[in-house]
């Protein structure tokens, strides 16, 4: 009886895995980039977004080129900036809430084509409390890290669509 129950569960698990694979399901962050065996990434020297993108390319089995080659695709990160806009104030005039705006601009150069320019903005609300400055600084770093991860995912998805 136990062996039969085990076999039924195994068959159901195999069927579920087959259905998920057959419908094109991929784990989050692992997009098929088989059309890009290698890519050149150009950015500022210490760009955290570029480092995150390179990490994602390695995870997706895309080789990273050290020099630009005309017959290989290239990704150029022009800028990634963070701006803050005041949303609300406390009664004493101090800022209570900010809107964080993360802007990214990049070019994708495919062999034999003109460079394509892309840009997007990501938004987050951030509540500030001057009495908890250290905790809020840490929270801001976490939000910025999350925004960078979301931006890297968006760039990878754009490349997967090409």
PyMOL commands that set and color helices and strands:
alter all, ss='L'
color gray80, all
select helices_A, chain A and resi 2-22+48-59+130-161
alter helices_A, ss='H'
color red, helices_A
select strands_A, chain A and resi 38-42+63-65+73-89+95-109+116-127
alter strands_A, ss='S'
color yellow, strands_A
deselect
rebuild
show_as cartoon
